[in-house]
């Protein structure tokens, strides 16, 4: 039987361990972006996968989709919950820099 802490860890890993999630969070941590801007900033991702990942991140309440009317366009941005998660990305990068040869 899983403990509450183990369940939390598995949930967190399900979110951040999904391919492209870190790239998308990192891109959106720089501010709201259109789909095409995210697509340009995430290397080697297909449009279909990006669309799915954005929907998954919306479901997890990490990203919100906003429709603007003038001009008509869709923007994606981090929620406060998503921004809190994205804040750990520089720590990962620092760890890598410090601990690799």
KAHUJO-V427654 format. One record per pair of residues at least 24 apart in sequence whose ideal C-beta (glycine too) atoms are under 10 Angstrom apart, sorted by sequence separation. I is the first residue (numbers start at 1). J is the second residue. If there is no record, write none. Layout:
# KAHUJO-V427654
i: [I;I]
j: [J;J]
This chain:
# KAHUJO-V427654
i: [20;58;62;20;38;57;60;19;20;24;28;50;23;57;20;24;28;19;20;23;24;35;20;21;24;25;32;20;24;18;19;20;28;32;34;18;21;28;20;21;28;32;20;25;36;18;24;25;35;36;37;38;18;21;24;34;35;37;34;35;15;21;34;35;14;15;18;21;33;34;32;33;31;32;33;15;32;14;16;31;32;15;28;31;28;29;30;11;27;28;29;28;27;28;24;25;29;24;28;29;28;29;30;25;29;24;25;28;29;27;25;26;29;25;29;24;25;22;25;26;21;22;25;26;22;23;26;15;22;26;16;15;16;22;16;12;16;16]
j: [44;82;86;45;63;82;85;45;46;50;54;76;50;85;49;53;57;49;50;53;54;65;52;53;56;57;64;53;57;52;53;54;62;66;68;53;56;63;56;57;64;68;57;62;73;56;62;63;73;74;75;76;57;60;63;73;74;76;74;75;56;62;75;76;56;57;60;63;75;76;75;76;75;76;77;60;77;60;62;77;78;62;75;78;76;77;78;60;76;77;78;78;78;79;76;78;82;78;82;83;83;85;86;82;86;82;83;86;87;86;85;86;89;86;90;86;87;85;88;89;85;86;89;90;88;89;92;82;89;93;85;85;86;92;88;85;89;92]
